[in-house]
Amino acid sequence: MYQVNVTKECGCFKKSDFENGVSFHSKDDALMSAQHMVNHMNEKFCGKHEFTLMENGNEFTILVNEREREQHSGCCGGGHCS
């Protein structure tokens, strides 16, 4: 059996139709499902987190990390701040 796990169930994950800890008989099915989840979560969720996939034996783990926030200087880019 192959399993797909998410390390942290954020609010967007809890609101989605995805399930954590899903098992598959086929490695290919597990990998395709995990890749689909990562792509969907990175593209459709709120953007607060970044999702990456890690494989370890029979387990595919989706890591959930805070996205780095862009530094904002307060300048609007109009050329008059310098």
C-alpha positions in Angstrom: 0.0 0.0 0.0 1.1 3.6 -0.7 -0.1 6.5 1.3 -0.5 10.2 0.7 -0.2 12.4 3.8 -0.3 16.1 4.4 1.9 17.4 7.3 -0.5 20.2 8.3 -4.2 20.6 7.5 -4.5 24.4 6.9 -7.9 26.1 6.7 -8.0 25.9 2.9 -7.3 22.1 3.1 -10.0 21.6 5.6 -12.5 23.4 3.4 -11.5 21.4 0.3 -12.7 18.0 -0.8 -9.2 16.5 -0.3 -8.6 13.9 2.4 -5.4 13.3 4.4 -3.9 9.8 4.8 -5.4 8.3 1.6 -4.1 4.9 0.7 -3.5 3.4 -2.8 -2.7 0.0 -4.1 -0.6 1.4 -6.9 2.5 3.7 -6.5 1.6 5.4 -9.8 -1.9 6.2 -8.5 -0.6 7.6 -5.2 2.0 9.7 -7.0 -0.5 11.1 -9.5 -2.9 11.9 -6.7 -0.3 13.6 -4.6 1.0 15.7 -7.6 -2.6 16.7 -8.4 -3.1 17.8 -4.8 0.1 19.8 -4.7 -0.6 21.6 -8.0 -4.2 22.4 -7.0 -3.2 23.6 -3.5 -0.4 25.9 -4.9 -2.7 27.3 -7.6 -6.1 27.5 -5.9 -5.6 27.9 -2.2 -5.2 31.4 -0.6 -1.4 31.6 -1.1 -0.4 31.8 2.6 1.3 28.4 2.3 3.6 26.7 -0.2 3.1 22.9 -0.8 5.8 20.6 -1.9 5.9 16.8 -2.4 8.4 14.4 -0.8 8.6 10.7 -1.4 9.9 8.3 1.2 9.4 4.6 0.5 5.7 3.8 0.3 4.7 7.3 1.6 4.2 10.5 -0.3 4.2 13.5 2.0 2.9 16.9 1.1 4.9 19.5 3.1 3.2 22.7 4.1 5.4 25.7 4.6 4.7 29.4 5.1 5.3 31.4 2.0 7.9 34.0 2.2 6.4 37.4 2.2 7.8 40.0 -0.2 9.6 42.9 1.5 7.8 46.2 0.7 9.7 49.4 1.1 6.5 51.5 1.1 7.5 53.0 -2.3 4.7 53.1 -4.9 7.3 52.9 -7.8 6.3 56.3 -9.1 9.9 57.6 -9.0 9.4 60.4 -6.5 10.5 58.5 -3.3 14.2 58.7 -3.9 
